[in-house]
């Protein structure tokens, strides 16, 4: 039986675009909510998961960082997907017939210039970008369009009337590929591949505590690619830190940095070590 | 004439709740988009602005950090608003009459337990939480409800049928009060008030560069309350850093730290210095 990749959203969602890059041999398995995605893989009901972790316009998806701490899954890969919105309609529907355009409100808001240039289209909020294409096709609407990915048009047999109608081309979402932890020994780095390691840690809320924790990386010339603080739930003045840096856990410098971090942090955990993706 | 506070959303949006705390003597002035809010105040058409900057579940609002760099406005205050969702209906409409419940998809998704417990309510996506209450009242719907703030119910004369139906009580949004830069000399700190200073800076993408920049704060025992990296647009491996720390720009330690940061950073800017809010 073909293995499955769980993701949140309808078939054709941007998470499925990411899944086709990170897990091309797996069948897409859409679920309603992120916690269902984590749970399905953690319990072994599905094989791997693909989840969004941050977006260049909207920031980190803290809900998924919470799930990474709660569920015992490991990051095995990352990819960046450019969010390209398209005007989509059922086959045979002409642009002049369209009165309403359905999509998720976030997507509608990311196409403001398009709606200003086309005042005859009424913005109509819907649950989901891909779901709006599915609905158009199922209901056989002839006076409506949708805004979604090209993948959604392909899946539901709809047609793209106008490509790339988003305001901002610098809109990227970063996705993680997650698997259950492997019982066998951690993989060795492959020569020529640049690896990234993601860690989460907490330090006591005293001045300089974070600075000392970061010295674990700086003293070994490890290059951080992300740092973010987040207040701990119920403890408004204590913080979690998310750090990504270039390095493989089997490299001596990385191993020493993690040993040093263990001395300095109250809690720490490696979320994964995986090939770094370019954008 | 009464002065105005600009915010994004309909009357009754959570931004208006924040505005009533940060600018209680100002008339609320709703606008459609964040850039309109910044522009109206920067050009002097409206007096002050209140904008969301981060949320405990959804992360930082990077769009507004971009606007803070683009427009010459200064942060004068912060507040945390707990996002409380309520089931709201027009007066006289009973719970048993309700078939559909309108709200923004993000709000609908934050009330999953409520919908699981009430399978007779159909989740219906709408542009805006407060806008859904406005629509119910204007259209005189008798078979529908909305999910929005208590403020929205009050403004549109609707009634709260059930309070606090959100899944997660740790859902807070942090808002900033923005004003045009003052020409007169910066205010002195008031004794007994704890101040926060927000800075943004870039450092060259070499290992240890951020660590050295943070030494400006750590060497002076300044306590950071937020740090976040963000890739620079069009330069995927260069980063902006947002740092908040406890201190007033007129304190010697803070002034020295900013002087030191100026040596170490390629670009830096103080976004504001304001009384710190508790959550």
Interface residues (C-beta under 8 A of the other chain):
Chain A: X33 X54 X55 X56 X57 X58 X59 X60 X61 X62 X63 X104 X105 X109 X112 X123 X125 X126 X127 X170 X205 X206 X207 X208 X210 X211 X212 X214 X215 X217 X218 X221 X222 X223 X224 X225 X226 X227 X228 X229 X230 X231 X233 X234 X236 X237 X241 X278 X279
Chain B: X33 X54 X55 X56 X57 X58 X59 X60 X61 X62 X63 X104 X105 X109 X112 X123 X125 X126 X127 X170 X205 X206 X207 X208 X210 X211 X212 X214 X215 X217 X218 X221 X222 X223 X224 X225 X226 X227 X228 X229 X230 X231 X233 X234 X236 X237 X241 X278 X279
